[in-house]
Amino acid sequence: MPRGVKKTDLPSKTCATCGKPFSWRRKWEKVWDEVKYCSDRCRGAKPPRR
């Protein structure tokens, strides 16, 4: 019997830099409310101007 949660049932957010959706990761378990970017590359880049 499989255990855990299906990937489709995990929470997701939209990246503040690239605008792409990304899913929850175990390493972000304690800081999920503070996560804004999908990767280190997006975190280092400046957000696009509007």
OpenMM code with the backbone's topology and positions (N, CA, C; nanometers):
from openmm import Vec3, app, unit

residues = "MET PRO ARG GLY VAL LYS LYS THR ASP LEU PRO SER LYS THR CYS ALA THR CYS GLY LYS PRO PHE SER TRP ARG ARG LYS TRP GLU LYS VAL TRP ASP GLU VAL LYS TYR CYS SER ASP ARG CYS ARG GLY ALA LYS PRO PRO ARG ARG".split()
positions = [
    Vec3(0.0834, -0.1175, 0.0000),
    Vec3(0.0000, 0.0000, 0.0000),
    Vec3(0.0885, 0.1245, 0.0000),
    Vec3(0.0672, 0.2170, -0.0947),
    Vec3(0.1491, 0.3376, -0.0994),
    Vec3(0.1200, 0.4310, 0.0171),
    Vec3(0.2210, 0.5033, 0.0588),
    Vec3(0.2021, 0.5993, 0.1660),
    Vec3(0.2457, 0.7368, 0.1199),
    Vec3(0.2127, 0.8357, 0.1971),
    Vec3(0.2491, 0.9717, 0.1608),
    Vec3(0.1354, 1.0435, 0.0904),
    Vec3(0.1717, 1.1529, 0.0234),
    Vec3(0.0736, 1.2379, -0.0430),
    Vec3(0.1055, 1.2414, -0.1920),
    Vec3(0.0030, 1.2406, -0.2742),
    Vec3(0.0236, 1.2507, -0.4188),
    Vec3(0.0736, 1.3900, -0.4538),
    Vec3(0.1548, 1.4005, -0.5591),
    Vec3(0.2077, 1.5304, -0.6001),
    Vec3(0.0964, 1.6275, -0.6362),
    Vec3(-0.0123, 1.5760, -0.6892),
    Vec3(-0.1232, 1.6631, -0.7284),
    Vec3(-0.1945, 1.7231, -0.6079),
    Vec3(-0.1763, 1.6639, -0.4906),
    Vec3(-0.2414, 1.7130, -0.3696),
    Vec3(-0.1544, 1.8090, -0.2882),
    Vec3(-0.0308, 1.8331, -0.3324),
    Vec3(0.0583, 1.9244, -0.2607),
    Vec3(0.0211, 2.0694, -0.2901),
    Vec3(0.0442, 2.1592, -0.1943),
    Vec3(0.0164, 2.3005, -0.2199),
    Vec3(0.1146, 2.3569, -0.3226),
    Vec3(0.0733, 2.4615, -0.3907),
    Vec3(0.1617, 2.5241, -0.4892),
    Vec3(0.1508, 2.6750, -0.4804),
    Vec3(0.2501, 2.7428, -0.5388),
    Vec3(0.2559, 2.8890, -0.5434),
    Vec3(0.3047, 2.9301, -0.6807),
    Vec3(0.3000, 3.0593, -0.7084),
    Vec3(0.3536, 3.1142, -0.8318),
    Vec3(0.4801, 3.1918, -0.7983),
    Vec3(0.5839, 3.1695, -0.8763),
    Vec3(0.7133, 3.2354, -0.8540),
    Vec3(0.7002, 3.3858, -0.8757),
    Vec3(0.7591, 3.4642, -0.7863),
    Vec3(0.7517, 3.6098, -0.7940),
    Vec3(0.8343, 3.6661, -0.9096),
    Vec3(0.9328, 3.5919, -0.9596),
    Vec3(1.0180, 3.6406, -1.0676),
    Vec3(0.9704, 3.5932, -1.2044),
    Vec3(0.9586, 3.4618, -1.2222),
    Vec3(0.9282, 3.4084, -1.3552),
    Vec3(0.7791, 3.3856, -1.3783),
    Vec3(0.7007, 3.3816, -1.2712),
    Vec3(0.5565, 3.3650, -1.2854),
    Vec3(0.5102, 3.2217, -1.3063),
    Vec3(0.6015, 3.1257, -1.3004),
    Vec3(0.5654, 2.9851, -1.3194),
    Vec3(0.5217, 2.9243, -1.1860),
    Vec3(0.4292, 2.8290, -1.1904),
    Vec3(0.3869, 2.7625, -1.0667),
    Vec3(0.4932, 2.6627, -1.0187),
    Vec3(0.5050, 2.6486, -0.8876),
    Vec3(0.5945, 2.5482, -0.8308),
    Vec3(0.5275, 2.4870, -0.7096),
    Vec3(0.5650, 2.3625, -0.6791),
    Vec3(0.5010, 2.2862, -0.5728),
    Vec3(0.5841, 2.2845, -0.4455),
    Vec3(0.5187, 2.2493, -0.3373),
    Vec3(0.5796, 2.2348, -0.2060),
    Vec3(0.6900, 2.1308, -0.2107),
    Vec3(0.7967, 2.1564, -0.1367),
    Vec3(0.9061, 2.0601, -0.1227),
    Vec3(0.9296, 2.0364, 0.0252),
    Vec3(0.9753, 1.9184, 0.0563),
    Vec3(0.9966, 1.8823, 0.1963),
    Vec3(1.0936, 1.9775, 0.2659),
    Vec3(1.1974, 2.0243, 0.1958),
    Vec3(1.2948, 2.1135, 0.2600),
    Vec3(1.2341, 2.2490, 0.2951),
    Vec3(1.1178, 2.2821, 0.2349),
    Vec3(1.0483, 2.4075, 0.2647),
    Vec3(0.9376, 2.3877, 0.3684),
    Vec3(0.9319, 2.2725, 0.4311),
    Vec3(0.8222, 2.2373, 0.5222),
    Vec3(0.8006, 2.3421, 0.6316),
    Vec3(0.9074, 2.3888, 0.6933),
    Vec3(0.8944, 2.4820, 0.8057),
    Vec3(0.8859, 2.6280, 0.7634),
    Vec3(0.9227, 2.6597, 0.6383),
    Vec3(0.9263, 2.7988, 0.5937),
    Vec3(0.8380, 2.8231, 0.4708),
    Vec3(0.7408, 2.7372, 0.4461),
    Vec3(0.6583, 2.7460, 0.3255),
    Vec3(0.5909, 2.8828, 0.3103),
    Vec3(0.5519, 2.9458, 0.4204),
    Vec3(0.4873, 3.0773, 0.4131),
    Vec3(0.5830, 3.1857, 0.3639),
    Vec3(0.7123, 3.1656, 0.3801),
    Vec3(0.8121, 3.2650, 0.3415),
    Vec3(0.8685, 3.2427, 0.2015),
    Vec3(0.8435, 3.1264, 0.1408),
    Vec3(0.8993, 3.0938, 0.0093),
    Vec3(0.8288, 3.1762, -0.0982),
    Vec3(0.9085, 3.2456, -0.1827),
    Vec3(0.8532, 3.3306, -0.2883),
    Vec3(0.9027, 3.2910, -0.4266),
    Vec3(1.0170, 3.2201, -0.4330),
    Vec3(1.0810, 3.1918, -0.5607),
    Vec3(1.0940, 3.0414, -0.5827),
    Vec3(1.0909, 3.0009, -0.7091),
    Vec3(1.0957, 2.8585, -0.7417),
    Vec3(1.2379, 2.8024, -0.7398),
    Vec3(1.3395, 2.8889, -0.7518),
    Vec3(1.4776, 2.8409, -0.7584),
    Vec3(1.5747, 2.9493, -0.7118),
    Vec3(1.6995, 2.9101, -0.6952),
    Vec3(1.8037, 3.0069, -0.6588),
    Vec3(1.8246, 3.1069, -0.7719),
    Vec3(1.8113, 3.0618, -0.8950),
    Vec3(1.8277, 3.1507, -1.0100),
    Vec3(1.7238, 3.2622, -1.0067),
    Vec3(1.5994, 3.2286, -0.9790),
    Vec3(1.4945, 3.3304, -0.9713),
    Vec3(1.5119, 3.4200, -0.8492),
    Vec3(1.5614, 3.3633, -0.7411),
    Vec3(1.5828, 3.4432, -0.6205),
    Vec3(1.6893, 3.5486, -0.6433),
    Vec3(1.7916, 3.5167, -0.7253),
    Vec3(1.8994, 3.6104, -0.7528),
    Vec3(1.8657, 3.7136, -0.8600),
    Vec3(1.7648, 3.6851, -0.9419),
    Vec3(1.7280, 3.7756, -1.0500),
    Vec3(1.6341, 3.8847, -0.9986),
    Vec3(1.6351, 3.9969, -1.0675),
    Vec3(1.5430, 4.1036, -1.0313),
    Vec3(1.4057, 4.0731, -1.0898),
    Vec3(1.3000, 4.1061, -1.0193),
    Vec3(1.1666, 4.0815, -1.0732),
    Vec3(1.1426, 4.1688, -1.1974),
    Vec3(1.0627, 4.1208, -1.2932),
    Vec3(1.0375, 4.2001, -1.4146),
    Vec3(0.9588, 4.3258, -1.3841),
    Vec3(0.9865, 4.4312, -1.4612),
    Vec3(0.9138, 4.5572, -1.4440),
    Vec3(0.7763, 4.5460, -1.5055),
    Vec3(0.6816, 4.6174, -1.4493),
    Vec3(0.5456, 4.6162, -1.5032),
    Vec3(0.5035, 4.7528, -1.5414),
] * unit.nanometer
topology = app.Topology()
chain = topology.addChain("A")
for resn in residues:
    res = topology.addResidue(resn, chain)
    for name in ("N", "CA", "C"):
        topology.addAtom(name, app.Element.getBySymbol(name[0]), res)
